[in-house]
């Protein structure tokens, strides 16, 4: 994108956990990976990256209903 003249990259995301995922260590690993990926976008393009994620709870029905918990992080 930077090669096409972008000054900043904007990445809206909708990353979430299912209600059955309770392991805090796994949640932390997933969030750390998400942050690392955004940093990699900035490094690869040589420009700042702004990222936002939805927050809150949302019911998801896939054969049965689970609660999807979205999250945000301010590094």
PQR file with spaces between the fields and no chain letter, atoms N, CA, C, O and H, PARSE charges and radii, in Angstrom:
ATOM       1  N    UNK     1       0.817   -1.189    0.000 -0.4000 1.5000
ATOM       2  CA   UNK     1       0.000    0.000    0.000 -0.0000 2.0000
ATOM       3  C    UNK     1       0.868    1.263    0.000  0.5500 1.7000
ATOM       4  O    UNK     1       0.535    2.253   -0.651 -0.5500 1.4000
ATOM       5  N    UNK     2       1.966    1.217    0.725 -0.4000 1.5000
ATOM       6  CA   UNK     2       2.845    2.385    0.767 -0.0000 2.0000
ATOM       7  C    UNK     2       3.396    2.691   -0.617  0.5500 1.7000
ATOM       8  O    UNK     2       3.588    3.855   -0.971 -0.5500 1.4000
ATOM       9  H    UNK     2       2.237    0.412    1.254  0.4000 1.0000
ATOM      10  N    UNK     3       3.650    1.646   -1.401 -0.4000 1.5000
ATOM      11  CA   UNK     3       4.158    1.863   -2.755 -0.0000 2.0000
ATOM      12  C    UNK     3       3.140    2.577   -3.634  0.5500 1.7000
ATOM      13  O    UNK     3       3.500    3.181   -4.644 -0.5500 1.4000
ATOM      14  H    UNK     3       3.493    0.701   -1.114  0.4000 1.0000
ATOM      15  N    UNK     4       1.880    2.508   -3.253 -0.4000 1.5000
ATOM      16  CA   UNK     4       0.832    3.191   -4.010 -0.0000 2.0000
ATOM      17  C    UNK     4       0.501    4.556   -3.420  0.5500 1.7000
ATOM      18  O    UNK     4      -0.457    5.201   -3.846 -0.5500 1.4000
ATOM      19  H    UNK     4       1.587    2.018   -2.432  0.4000 1.0000
ATOM      20  N    UNK     5       1.294    5.002   -2.433 -0.4000 1.5000
ATOM      21  CA   UNK     5       1.141    6.357   -1.906 -0.0000 2.0000
ATOM      22  C    UNK     5       0.430    6.482   -0.570  0.5500 1.7000
ATOM      23  O    UNK     5       0.173    7.601   -0.126 -0.5500 1.4000
ATOM      24  H    UNK     5       2.072    4.478   -2.086  0.4000 1.0000
ATOM      25  N    UNK     6       0.105    5.391    0.080 -0.4000 1.5000
ATOM      26  CA   UNK     6      -0.573    5.474    1.376 -0.0000 2.0000
ATOM      27  C    UNK     6       0.360    6.084    2.419  0.5500 1.7000
ATOM      28  O    UNK     6       1.551    5.774    2.444 -0.5500 1.4000
ATOM      29  H    UNK     6       0.314    4.482   -0.281  0.4000 1.0000
ATOM      30  N    UNK     7      -0.176    6.947    3.275 -0.4000 1.5000
ATOM      31  CA   UNK     7       0.584    7.542    4.361 -0.0000 2.0000
ATOM      32  C    UNK     7       0.330    6.828    5.685  0.5500 1.7000
ATOM      33  O    UNK     7       1.129    6.929    6.615 -0.5500 1.4000
ATOM      34  H    UNK     7      -1.143    7.199    3.254  0.4000 1.0000
ATOM      35  N    UNK     8      -0.780    6.111    5.765 -0.4000 1.5000
ATOM      36  CA   UNK     8      -1.157    5.377    6.965 -0.0000 2.0000
ATOM      37  C    UNK     8      -2.066    4.222    6.543  0.5500 1.7000
ATOM      38  O    UNK     8      -2.826    4.340    5.582 -0.5500 1.4000
ATOM      39  H    UNK     8      -1.430    6.029    5.009  0.4000 1.0000
ATOM      40  N    UNK     9      -1.980    3.118    7.260 -0.4000 1.5000
ATOM      41  CA   UNK     9      -2.867    1.982    6.998 -0.0000 2.0000
ATOM      42  C    UNK     9      -3.914    1.916    8.100  0.5500 1.7000
ATOM      43  O    UNK     9      -3.574    2.027    9.278 -0.5500 1.4000
ATOM      44  H    UNK     9      -1.363    3.022    8.040  0.4000 1.0000
ATOM      45  N    UNK    10      -5.159    1.739    7.745 -0.4000 1.5000
ATOM      46  CA   UNK    10      -6.248    1.595    8.705 -0.0000 2.0000
ATOM      47  C    UNK    10      -6.775    0.171    8.616  0.5500 1.7000
ATOM      48  O    UNK    10      -7.180   -0.287    7.547 -0.5500 1.4000
ATOM      49  H    UNK    10      -5.435    1.648    6.788  0.4000 1.0000
ATOM      50  N    UNK    11      -6.765   -0.527    9.749 -0.4000 1.5000
ATOM      51  CA   UNK    11      -7.223   -1.917    9.795 -0.0000 2.0000
ATOM      52  C    UNK    11      -8.354   -2.069   10.807  0.5500 1.7000
ATOM      53  O    UNK    11      -8.090   -2.303   11.987 -0.5500 1.4000
ATOM      54  H    UNK    11      -6.436   -0.156   10.617  0.4000 1.0000
ATOM      55  N    UNK    12      -9.601   -1.943   10.376 -0.4000 1.5000
ATOM      56  CA   UNK    12     -10.700   -2.280   11.289 -0.0000 2.0000
ATOM      57  C    UNK    12     -10.795   -3.802   11.379  0.5500 1.7000
ATOM      58  O    UNK    12     -10.758   -4.486   10.356 -0.5500 1.4000
ATOM      59  H    UNK    12      -9.815   -1.754    9.418  0.4000 1.0000
ATOM      60  N    UNK    13     -10.917   -4.332   12.586 -0.4000 1.5000
ATOM      61  CA   UNK    13     -10.985   -5.773   12.761 -0.0000 2.0000
ATOM      62  C    UNK    13     -12.182   -6.143   13.635  0.5500 1.7000
ATOM      63  O    UNK    13     -12.786   -5.291   14.286 -0.5500 1.4000
ATOM      64  H    UNK    13     -10.947   -3.776   13.417  0.4000 1.0000
ATOM      65  N    UNK    14     -12.502   -7.416   13.631 -0.4000 1.5000
ATOM      66  CA   UNK    14     -13.607   -7.945   14.445 -0.0000 2.0000
ATOM      67  C    UNK    14     -13.165   -9.274   15.041  0.5500 1.7000
ATOM      68  O    UNK    14     -13.794  -10.309   14.820 -0.5500 1.4000
ATOM      69  H    UNK    14     -12.011   -8.109   13.102  0.4000 1.0000
ATOM      70  N    UNK    15     -12.085   -9.230   15.790 -0.4000 1.5000
ATOM      71  CA   UNK    15     -11.532  -10.435   16.397 -0.0000 2.0000
ATOM      72  C    UNK    15     -12.288  -10.708   17.689  0.5500 1.7000
ATOM      73  O    UNK    15     -12.565   -9.793   18.465 -0.5500 1.4000
ATOM      74  H    UNK    15     -11.574   -8.390   15.969  0.4000 1.0000
ATOM      75  N    UNK    16     -12.620  -11.980   17.912 -0.4000 1.5000
ATOM      76  CA   UNK    16     -13.361  -12.308   19.127 -0.0000 2.0000
ATOM      77  C    UNK    16     -13.021  -13.708   19.602  0.5500 1.7000
ATOM      78  O    UNK    16     -12.366  -14.481   18.903 -0.5500 1.4000
ATOM      79  H    UNK    16     -12.395  -12.724   17.282  0.4000 1.0000
ATOM      80  N    UNK    17     -13.481  -14.018   20.808 -0.4000 1.5000
ATOM      81  CA   UNK    17     -13.367  -15.344   21.394 -0.0000 2.0000
ATOM      82  C    UNK    17     -14.758  -15.914   21.556  0.5500 1.7000
ATOM      83  O    UNK    17     -15.706  -15.176   21.827 -0.5500 1.4000
ATOM      84  H    UNK    17     -14.013  -13.391   21.376  0.4000 1.0000
ATOM      85  N    UNK    18     -14.891  -17.218   21.394 -0.4000 1.5000
ATOM      86  CA   UNK    18     -16.142  -17.880   21.716 -0.0000 2.0000
ATOM      87  C    UNK    18     -16.295  -17.993   23.223  0.5500 1.7000
ATOM      88  O    UNK    18     -15.300  -17.993   23.949 -0.5500 1.4000
ATOM      89  H    UNK    18     -14.121  -17.817   21.174  0.4000 1.0000
ATOM      90  N    UNK    19     -17.518  -18.090   23.699 -0.4000 1.5000
ATOM      91  CA   UNK    19     -17.758  -18.143   25.140 -0.0000 2.0000
ATOM      92  C    UNK    19     -17.137  -19.370   25.787  0.5500 1.7000
ATOM      93  O    UNK    19     -16.955  -19.399   27.004 -0.5500 1.4000
ATOM      94  H    UNK    19     -18.326  -18.090   23.110  0.4000 1.0000
ATOM      95  N    UNK    20     -16.806  -20.395   24.987 -0.4000 1.5000
ATOM      96  CA   UNK    20     -16.199  -21.602   25.543 -0.0000 2.0000
ATOM      97  C    UNK    20     -14.689  -21.466   25.740  0.5500 1.7000
ATOM      98  O    UNK    20     -14.071  -22.338   26.350 -0.5500 1.4000
ATOM      99  H    UNK    20     -16.953  -20.372   23.998  0.4000 1.0000
ATOM     100  N    UNK    21     -14.087  -20.391   25.236 -0.4000 1.5000
ATOM     101  CA   UNK    21     -12.644  -20.196   25.359 -0.0000 2.0000
ATOM     102  C    UNK    21     -12.338  -19.394   26.622  0.5500 1.7000
ATOM     103  O    UNK    21     -12.374  -18.164   26.606 -0.5500 1.4000
ATOM     104  H    UNK    21     -14.590  -19.682   24.741  0.4000 1.0000
ATOM     105  N    UNK    22     -12.039  -20.090   27.707 -0.4000 1.5000
ATOM     106  CA   UNK    22     -11.855  -19.419   28.988 -0.0000 2.0000
ATOM     107  C    UNK    22     -10.403  -19.319   29.424  0.5500 1.7000
ATOM     108  O    UNK    22     -10.099  -18.582   30.362 -0.5500 1.4000
ATOM     109  H    UNK    22     -12.010  -21.089   27.720  0.4000 1.0000
ATOM     110  N    UNK    23      -9.504  -20.033   28.776 -0.4000 1.5000
ATOM     111  CA   UNK    23      -8.113  -20.054   29.203 -0.0000 2.0000
ATOM     112  C    UNK    23      -7.471  -18.680   29.007  0.5500 1.7000
ATOM     113  O    UNK    23      -7.251  -18.268   27.868 -0.5500 1.4000
ATOM     114  H    UNK    23      -9.751  -20.632   28.014  0.4000 1.0000
ATOM     115  N    UNK    24      -7.166  -17.960   30.096 -0.4000 1.5000
ATOM     116  CA   UNK    24      -6.597  -16.619   29.968 -0.0000 2.0000
ATOM     117  C    UNK    24      -5.251  -16.602   29.251  0.5500 1.7000
ATOM     118  O    UNK    24      -4.936  -15.637   28.555 -0.5500 1.4000
ATOM     119  H    UNK    24      -7.345  -18.295   31.021  0.4000 1.0000
ATOM     120  N    UNK    25      -4.458  -17.651   29.413 -0.4000 1.5000
ATOM     121  CA   UNK    25      -3.163  -17.686   28.734 -0.0000 2.0000
ATOM     122  C    UNK    25      -3.339  -17.783   27.222  0.5500 1.7000
ATOM     123  O    UNK    25      -2.606  -17.143   26.468 -0.5500 1.4000
ATOM     124  H    UNK    25      -4.714  -18.434   29.979  0.4000 1.0000
ATOM     125  N    UNK    26      -4.310  -18.581   26.778 -0.4000 1.5000
ATOM     126  CA   UNK    26      -4.574  -18.689   25.338 -0.0000 2.0000
ATOM     127  C    UNK    26      -5.121  -17.379   24.792  0.5500 1.7000
ATOM     128  O    UNK    26      -4.742  -16.954   23.701 -0.5500 1.4000
ATOM     129  H    UNK    26      -4.905  -19.100   27.391  0.4000 1.0000
ATOM     130  N    UNK    27      -5.998  -16.745   25.533 -0.4000 1.5000
ATOM     131  CA   UNK    27      -6.521  -15.434   25.111 -0.0000 2.0000
ATOM     132  C    UNK    27      -5.380  -14.432   24.966  0.5500 1.7000
ATOM     133  O    UNK    27      -5.339  -13.667   24.002 -0.5500 1.4000
ATOM     134  H    UNK    27      -6.306  -17.090   26.419  0.4000 1.0000
ATOM     135  N    UNK    28      -4.455  -14.438   25.925 -0.4000 1.5000
ATOM     136  CA   UNK    28      -3.312  -13.520   25.861 -0.0000 2.0000
ATOM     137  C    UNK    28      -2.443  -13.824   24.652  0.5500 1.7000
ATOM     138  O    UNK    28      -1.988  -12.901   23.976 -0.5500 1.4000
ATOM     139  H    UNK    28      -4.488  -15.059   26.708  0.4000 1.0000
ATOM     140  N    UNK    29      -2.202  -15.102   24.363 -0.4000 1.5000
ATOM     141  CA   UNK    29      -1.411  -15.474   23.177 -0.0000 2.0000
ATOM     142  C    UNK    29      -2.088  -14.986   21.903  0.5500 1.7000
ATOM     143  O    UNK    29      -1.420  -14.482   21.000 -0.5500 1.4000
ATOM     144  H    UNK    29      -2.571  -15.852   24.912  0.4000 1.0000
ATOM     145  N    UNK    30      -3.409  -15.131   21.823 -0.4000 1.5000
ATOM     146  CA   UNK    30      -4.125  -14.687   20.626 -0.0000 2.0000
ATOM     147  C    UNK    30      -4.045  -13.174   20.473  0.5500 1.7000
ATOM     148  O    UNK    30      -3.840  -12.666   19.371 -0.5500 1.4000
ATOM     149  H    UNK    30      -3.951  -15.541   22.556  0.4000 1.0000
ATOM     150  N    UNK    31      -4.206  -12.454   21.580 -0.4000 1.5000
ATOM     151  CA   UNK    31      -4.131  -10.999   21.509 -0.0000 2.0000
ATOM     152  C    UNK    31      -2.720  -10.545   21.158  0.5500 1.7000
ATOM     153  O    UNK    31      -2.549   -9.626   20.358 -0.5500 1.4000
ATOM     154  H    UNK    31      -4.373  -12.866   22.476  0.4000 1.0000
ATOM     155  N    UNK    32      -1.705  -11.180   21.748 -0.4000 1.5000
ATOM     156  CA   UNK    32      -0.322  -10.838   21.416 -0.0000 2.0000
ATOM     157  C    UNK    32      -0.033  -11.076   19.934  0.5500 1.7000
ATOM     158  O    UNK    32       0.676  -10.290   19.304 -0.5500 1.4000
ATOM     159  H    UNK    32      -1.845  -11.928   22.398  0.4000 1.0000
ATOM     160  N    UNK    33      -0.576  -12.150   19.381 -0.4000 1.5000
ATOM     161  CA   UNK    33      -0.392  -12.442   17.951 -0.0000 2.0000
ATOM     162  C    UNK    33      -1.050  -11.372   17.095  0.5500 1.7000
ATOM     163  O    UNK    33      -0.485  -10.943   16.089 -0.5500 1.4000
ATOM     164  H    UNK    33      -1.151  -12.788   19.892  0.4000 1.0000
ATOM     165  N    UNK    34      -2.237  -10.944   17.490 -0.4000 1.5000
ATOM     166  CA   UNK    34      -2.957   -9.888   16.760 -0.0000 2.0000
ATOM     167  C    UNK    34      -2.127   -8.605   16.743  0.5500 1.7000
ATOM     168  O    UNK    34      -2.001   -7.959   15.702 -0.5500 1.4000
ATOM     169  H    UNK    34      -2.696  -11.293   18.307  0.4000 1.0000
ATOM     170  N    UNK    35      -1.566   -8.239   17.886 -0.4000 1.5000
ATOM     171  CA   UNK    35      -0.742   -7.028   17.974 -0.0000 2.0000
ATOM     172  C    UNK    35       0.510   -7.174   17.107  0.5500 1.7000
ATOM     173  O    UNK    35       0.888   -6.242   16.397 -0.5500 1.4000
ATOM     174  H    UNK    35      -1.669   -8.763   18.731  0.4000 1.0000
ATOM     175  N    UNK    36       1.146   -8.333   17.164 -0.4000 1.5000
ATOM     176  CA   UNK    36       2.342   -8.584   16.370 -0.0000 2.0000
ATOM     177  C    UNK    36       2.056   -8.463   14.868  0.5500 1.7000
ATOM     178  O    UNK    36       2.863   -7.909   14.122 -0.5500 1.4000
ATOM     179  H    UNK    36       0.839   -9.090   17.740  0.4000 1.0000
ATOM     180  N    UNK    37       0.926   -8.973   14.439 -0.4000 1.5000
ATOM     181  CA   UNK    37       0.560   -8.884   13.022 -0.0000 2.0000
ATOM     182  C    UNK    37       0.402   -7.434   12.598  0.5500 1.7000
ATOM     183  O    UNK    37       0.844   -7.059   11.512 -0.5500 1.4000
ATOM     184  H    UNK    37       0.270   -9.423   15.045  0.4000 1.0000
ATOM     185  N    UNK    38      -0.221   -6.611   13.438 -0.4000 1.5000
ATOM     186  CA   UNK    38      -0.404   -5.198   13.089 -0.0000 2.0000
ATOM     187  C    UNK    38       0.945   -4.479   13.017  0.5500 1.7000
ATOM     188  O    UNK    38       1.168   -3.646   12.139 -0.5500 1.4000
ATOM     189  H    UNK    38      -0.580   -6.916   14.320  0.4000 1.0000
ATOM     190  N    UNK    39       1.834   -4.809   13.944 -0.4000 1.5000
ATOM     191  CA   UNK    39       3.180   -4.219   13.899 -0.0000 2.0000
ATOM     192  C    UNK    39       3.909   -4.649   12.634  0.5500 1.7000
ATOM     193  O    UNK    39       4.628   -3.855   12.028 -0.5500 1.4000
ATOM     194  H    UNK    39       1.653   -5.486   14.657  0.4000 1.0000
ATOM     195  N    UNK    40       3.726   -5.897   12.237 -0.4000 1.5000
ATOM     196  CA   UNK    40       4.363   -6.390   11.015 -0.0000 2.0000
ATOM     197  C    UNK    40       3.854   -5.629    9.792  0.5500 1.7000
ATOM     198  O    UNK    40       4.633   -5.326    8.888 -0.5500 1.4000
ATOM     199  H    UNK    40       3.141   -6.542   12.730  0.4000 1.0000
ATOM     200  N    UNK    41       2.562   -5.319    9.753 -0.4000 1.5000
ATOM     201  CA   UNK    41       2.024   -4.514    8.645 -0.0000 2.0000
ATOM     202  C    UNK    41       2.744   -3.158    8.578  0.5500 1.7000
ATOM     203  O    UNK    41       3.113   -2.696    7.499 -0.5500 1.4000
ATOM     204  H    UNK    41       1.930   -5.564   10.488  0.4000 1.0000
ATOM     205  N    UNK    42       2.934   -2.537    9.733 -0.4000 1.5000
ATOM     206  CA   UNK    42       3.609   -1.239    9.767 -0.0000 2.0000
ATOM     207  C    UNK    42       5.058   -1.352    9.304  0.5500 1.7000
ATOM     208  O    UNK    42       5.533   -0.529    8.521 -0.5500 1.4000
ATOM     209  H    UNK    42       2.634   -2.913   10.610  0.4000 1.0000
ATOM     210  N    UNK    43       5.751   -2.369    9.787 -0.4000 1.5000
ATOM     211  CA   UNK    43       7.159   -2.550    9.416 -0.0000 2.0000
ATOM     212  C    UNK    43       7.293   -2.862    7.933  0.5500 1.7000
ATOM     213  O    UNK    43       8.142   -2.292    7.248 -0.5500 1.4000
ATOM     214  H    UNK    43       5.365   -3.037   10.423  0.4000 1.0000
ATOM     215  N    UNK    44       6.455   -3.768    7.438 -0.4000 1.5000
ATOM     216  CA   UNK    44       6.542   -4.172    6.029 -0.0000 2.0000
ATOM     217  C    UNK    44       6.268   -3.009    5.084  0.5500 1.7000
ATOM     218  O    UNK    44       6.829   -2.943    3.990 -0.5500 1.4000
ATOM     219  H    UNK    44       5.766   -4.231    7.994  0.4000 1.0000
ATOM     220  N    UNK    45       5.399   -2.089    5.510 -0.4000 1.5000
ATOM     221  CA   UNK    45       5.033   -0.972    4.656 -0.0000 2.0000
ATOM     222  C    UNK    45       5.791    0.309    4.981  0.5500 1.7000
ATOM     223  O    UNK    45       5.783    1.253    4.191 -0.5500 1.4000
ATOM     224  H    UNK    45       4.943   -2.143    6.398  0.4000 1.0000
ATOM     225  N    UNK    46       6.446    0.348    6.141 -0.4000 1.5000
ATOM     226  CA   UNK    46       7.213    1.531    6.521 -0.0000 2.0000
ATOM     227  C    UNK    46       6.362    2.741    6.836  0.5500 1.7000
ATOM     228  O    UNK    46       6.831    3.874    6.730 -0.5500 1.4000
ATOM     229  H    UNK    46       6.452   -0.419    6.782  0.4000 1.0000
ATOM     230  N    UNK    47       5.108    2.517    7.225 -0.4000 1.5000
ATOM     231  CA   UNK    47       4.206    3.618    7.571 -0.0000 2.0000
ATOM     232  C    UNK    47       3.383    3.215    8.804  0.5500 1.7000
ATOM     233  O    UNK    47       3.267    2.029    9.115 -0.5500 1.4000
ATOM     234  H    UNK    47       4.727    1.597    7.311  0.4000 1.0000
ATOM     235  N    UNK    48       2.814    4.206    9.501 -0.4000 1.5000
ATOM     236  CA   UNK    48       2.009    3.888   10.687 -0.0000 2.0000
ATOM     237  C    UNK    48       0.763    3.072   10.343  0.5500 1.7000
ATOM     238  O    UNK    48       0.226    3.147    9.238 -0.5500 1.4000
ATOM     239  H    UNK    48       2.908    5.169    9.249  0.4000 1.0000
ATOM     240  N    UNK    49       0.327    2.296   11.328 -0.4000 1.5000
ATOM     241  CA   UNK    49      -0.887    1.501   11.201 -0.0000 2.0000
ATOM     242  C    UNK    49      -1.825    1.881   12.343  0.5500 1.7000
ATOM     243  O    UNK    49      -1.413    1.900   13.503 -0.5500 1.4000
ATOM     244  H    UNK    49       0.763    2.235   12.226  0.4000 1.0000
ATOM     245  N    UNK    50      -3.062    2.178   12.027 -0.4000 1.5000
ATOM     246  CA   UNK    50      -4.096    2.428   13.036 -0.0000 2.0000
ATOM     247  C    UNK    50      -5.078    1.267   12.973  0.5500 1.7000
ATOM     248  O    UNK    50      -5.575    0.913   11.904 -0.5500 1.4000
ATOM     249  H    UNK    50      -3.397    2.163   11.085  0.4000 1.0000
ATOM     250  N    UNK    51      -5.351    0.680   14.139 -0.4000 1.5000
ATOM     251  CA   UNK    51      -6.199   -0.511   14.198 -0.0000 2.0000
ATOM     252  C    UNK    51      -7.290   -0.303   15.231  0.5500 1.7000
ATOM     253  O    UNK    51      -7.049    0.241   16.309 -0.5500 1.4000
ATOM     254  H    UNK    51      -4.947    0.968   15.007  0.4000 1.0000
ATOM     255  N    UNK    52      -8.482   -0.738   14.892 -0.4000 1.5000
ATOM     256  CA   UNK    52      -9.567   -0.733   15.869 -0.0000 2.0000
ATOM     257  C    UNK    52     -10.246   -2.092   15.827  0.5500 1.7000
ATOM     258  O    UNK    52     -10.220   -2.778   14.805 -0.5500 1.4000
ATOM     259  H    UNK    52      -8.678   -1.179   14.017  0.4000 1.0000
ATOM     260  N    UNK    53     -10.845   -2.471   16.928 -0.4000 1.5000
ATOM     261  CA   UNK    53     -11.550   -3.744   17.015 -0.0000 2.0000
ATOM     262  C    UNK    53     -12.881   -3.501   17.706  0.5500 1.7000
ATOM     263  O    UNK    53     -12.992   -2.637   18.575 -0.5500 1.4000
ATOM     264  H    UNK    53     -10.866   -1.914   17.758  0.4000 1.0000
ATOM     265  N    UNK    54     -13.893   -4.272   17.312 -0.4000 1.5000
ATOM     266  CA   UNK    54     -15.179   -4.177   17.995 -0.0000 2.0000
ATOM     267  C    UNK    54     -15.014   -4.607   19.442  0.5500 1.7000
ATOM     268  O    UNK    54     -14.088   -5.346   19.777 -0.5500 1.4000
ATOM     269  H    UNK    54     -13.803   -4.974   16.605  0.4000 1.0000
ATOM     270  N    UNK    55     -15.910   -4.145   20.292 -0.4000 1.5000
ATOM     271  CA   UNK    55     -15.936   -4.584   21.685 -0.0000 2.0000
ATOM     272  C    UNK    55     -17.359   -4.976   22.045  0.5500 1.7000
ATOM     273  O    UNK    55     -18.317   -4.500   21.435 -0.5500 1.4000
ATOM     274  H    UNK    55     -16.662   -3.546   20.020  0.4000 1.0000
ATOM     275  N    UNK    56     -17.492   -5.848   23.038 -0.4000 1.5000
ATOM     276  CA   UNK    56     -18.804   -6.243   23.515 -0.0000 2.0000
ATOM     277  C    UNK    56     -19.068   -7.723   23.320  0.5500 1.7000
ATOM     278  O    UNK    56     -18.160   -8.504   23.039 -0.5500 1.4000
ATOM     279  H    UNK    56     -16.714   -6.235   23.533  0.4000 1.0000
ATOM     280  N    UNK    57     -20.336   -8.093   23.477 -0.4000 1.5000
ATOM     281  CA   UNK    57     -20.776   -9.479   23.330 -0.0000 2.0000
ATOM     282  C    UNK    57     -21.783   -9.576   22.201  0.5500 1.7000
ATOM     283  O    UNK    57     -22.582   -8.664   21.988 -0.5500 1.4000
ATOM     284  H    UNK    57     -21.074   -7.458   23.706  0.4000 1.0000
ATOM     285  N    UNK    58     -21.742  -10.678   21.483 -0.4000 1.5000
ATOM     286  CA   UNK    58     -22.640  -10.888   20.360 -0.0000 2.0000
ATOM     287  C    UNK    58     -22.991  -12.371   20.279  0.5500 1.7000
ATOM     288  O    UNK    58     -22.096  -13.216   20.263 -0.5500 1.4000
ATOM     289  H    UNK    58     -21.092  -11.418   21.656  0.4000 1.0000
ATOM     290  N    UNK    59     -24.283  -12.699   20.226 -0.4000 1.5000
ATOM     291  CA   UNK    59     -24.630  -14.112   20.071 -0.0000 2.0000
ATOM     292  C    UNK    59     -24.318  -14.595   18.656  0.5500 1.7000
ATOM     293  O    UNK    59     -24.602  -13.900   17.681 -0.5500 1.4000
ATOM     294  H    UNK    59     -25.010  -12.013   20.239  0.4000 1.0000
ATOM     295  N    UNK    60     -23.740  -15.772   18.551 -0.4000 1.5000
ATOM     296  CA   UNK    60     -23.410  -16.370   17.257 -0.0000 2.0000
ATOM     297  C    UNK    60     -24.069  -17.735   17.201  0.5500 1.7000
ATOM     298  O    UNK    60     -23.907  -18.541   18.116 -0.5500 1.4000
ATOM     299  H    UNK    60     -23.510  -16.337   19.344  0.4000 1.0000
ATOM     300  N    UNK    61     -24.808  -18.000   16.137 -0.4000 1.5000
ATOM     301  CA   UNK    61     -25.475  -19.290   16.004 -0.0000 2.0000
ATOM     302  C    UNK    61     -24.836  -20.086   14.883  0.5500 1.7000
ATOM     303  O    UNK    61     -24.919  -19.711   13.713 -0.5500 1.4000
ATOM     304  H    UNK    61     -24.939  -17.345   15.393  0.4000 1.0000
ATOM     305  N    UNK    62     -24.200  -21.181   15.248 -0.4000 1.5000
ATOM     306  CA   UNK    62     -23.629  -22.122   14.285 -0.0000 2.0000
ATOM     307  C    UNK    62     -23.978  -23.507   14.815  0.5500 1.7000
ATOM     308  O    UNK    62     -23.161  -24.146   15.479 -0.5500 1.4000
ATOM     309  H    UNK    62     -24.132  -21.486   16.198  0.4000 1.0000
ATOM     310  N    UNK    63     -25.173  -23.962   14.526 -0.4000 1.5000
ATOM     311  CA   UNK    63     -25.638  -25.228   15.074 -0.0000 2.0000
ATOM     312  C    UNK    63     -26.162  -25.061   16.489  0.5500 1.7000
ATOM     313  O    UNK    63     -27.137  -25.708   16.870 -0.5500 1.4000
ATOM     314  H    UNK    63     -25.836  -23.443   13.987  0.4000 1.0000
ATOM     315  N    UNK    64     -25.532  -24.210   17.262 -0.4000 1.5000
ATOM     316  CA   UNK    64     -25.971  -23.868   18.610 -0.0000 2.0000
ATOM     317  C    UNK    64     -25.505  -22.446   18.876  0.5500 1.7000
ATOM     318  O    UNK    64     -24.652  -21.932   18.152 -0.5500 1.4000
ATOM     319  H    UNK    64     -24.740  -23.684   16.953  0.4000 1.0000
ATOM     320  N    UNK    65     -26.037  -21.814   19.880 -0.4000 1.5000
ATOM     321  CA   UNK    65     -25.695  -20.418   20.156 -0.0000 2.0000
ATOM     322  C    UNK    65     -24.572  -20.331   21.174  0.5500 1.7000
ATOM     323  O    UNK    65     -24.638  -20.933   22.246 -0.5500 1.4000
ATOM     324  H    UNK    65     -26.730  -22.231   20.468  0.4000 1.0000
ATOM     325  N    UNK    66     -23.555  -19.584   20.831 -0.4000 1.5000
ATOM     326  CA   UNK    66     -22.478  -19.263   21.765 -0.0000 2.0000
ATOM     327  C    UNK    66     -22.374  -17.751   21.832  0.5500 1.7000
ATOM     328  O    UNK    66     -22.838  -17.052   20.931 -0.5500 1.4000
ATOM     329  H    UNK    66     -23.502  -19.094   19.961  0.4000 1.0000
ATOM     330  N    UNK    67     -21.784  -17.260   22.866 -0.4000 1.5000
ATOM     331  CA   UNK    67     -21.577  -15.825   23.001 -0.0000 2.0000
ATOM     332  C    UNK    67     -20.179  -15.503   22.502  0.5500 1.7000
ATOM     333  O    UNK    67     -19.204  -16.094   22.965 -0.5500 1.4000
ATOM     334  H    UNK    67     -21.407  -17.828   23.597  0.4000 1.0000
ATOM     335  N    UNK    68     -20.075  -14.588   21.580 -0.4000 1.5000
ATOM     336  CA   UNK    68     -18.790  -14.173   21.035 -0.0000 2.0000
ATOM     337  C    UNK    68     -18.372  -12.885   21.740  0.5500 1.7000
ATOM     338  O    UNK    68     -19.072  -11.875   21.670 -0.5500 1.4000
ATOM     339  H    UNK    68     -20.867  -14.108   21.205  0.4000 1.0000
ATOM     340  N    UNK    69     -17.231  -12.928   22.415 -0.4000 1.5000
ATOM     341  CA   UNK    69     -16.726  -11.761   23.130 -0.0000 2.0000
ATOM     342  C    UNK    69     -15.656  -11.086   22.293  0.5500 1.7000
ATOM     343  O    UNK    69     -14.593  -11.658   22.054 -0.5500 1.4000
ATOM     344  H    UNK    69     -16.663  -13.749   22.471  0.4000 1.0000
ATOM     345  N    UNK    70     -15.936   -9.875   21.851 -0.4000 1.5000
ATOM     346  CA   UNK    70     -14.922   -9.120   21.104 -0.0000 2.0000
ATOM     347  C    UNK    70     -14.122   -8.297   22.105  0.5500 1.7000
ATOM     348  O    UNK    70     -14.551   -8.087   23.240 -0.5500 1.4000
ATOM     349  H    UNK    70     -16.800   -9.411   22.046  0.4000 1.0000
ATOM     350  N    UNK    71     -12.980   -7.844   21.681 -0.4000 1.5000
ATOM     351  CA   UNK    71     -12.106   -7.116   22.593 -0.0000 2.0000
ATOM     352  C    UNK    71     -11.322   -6.059   21.852  0.5500 1.7000
ATOM     353  O    UNK    71     -11.182   -6.104   20.630 -0.5500 1.4000
ATOM     354  H    UNK    71     -12.631   -8.014   20.759  0.4000 1.0000
ATOM     355  N    UNK    72     -10.827   -5.132   22.592 -0.4000 1.5000
ATOM     356  CA   UNK    72      -9.958   -4.094   22.041 -0.0000 2.0000
ATOM     357  C    UNK    72      -8.738   -3.984   22.945  0.5500 1.7000
ATOM     358  O    UNK    72      -8.756   -4.440   24.088 -0.5500 1.4000
ATOM     359  H    UNK    72     -10.941   -5.095   23.585  0.4000 1.0000
ATOM     360  N    UNK    73      -7.712   -3.395   22.436 -0.4000 1.5000
ATOM     361  CA   UNK    73      -6.475   -3.262   23.210 -0.0000 2.0000
ATOM     362  C    UNK    73      -5.837   -1.932   22.855  0.5500 1.7000
ATOM     363  O    UNK    73      -5.763   -1.563   21.683 -0.5500 1.4000
ATOM     364  H    UNK    73      -7.698   -3.025   21.507  0.4000 1.0000
ATOM     365  N    UNK    74      -5.384   -1.227   23.851 -0.4000 1.5000
ATOM     366  CA   UNK    74      -4.698    0.037   23.638 -0.0000 2.0000
ATOM     367  C    UNK    74      -3.266   -0.126   24.129  0.5500 1.7000
ATOM     368  O    UNK    74      -2.998    0.034   25.319 -0.5500 1.4000
ATOM     369  H    UNK    74      -5.443   -1.527   24.803  0.4000 1.0000
ATOM     370  N    UNK    75      -2.326   -0.450   23.208 -0.4000 1.5000
ATOM     371  CA   UNK    75      -0.934   -0.695   23.641 -0.0000 2.0000
ATOM     372  C    UNK    75      -0.263    0.538   24.190  0.5500 1.7000
ATOM     373  O    UNK    75       0.900    0.482   24.589 -0.5500 1.4000
ATOM     374  H    UNK    75      -2.544   -0.581   22.240  0.4000 1.0000
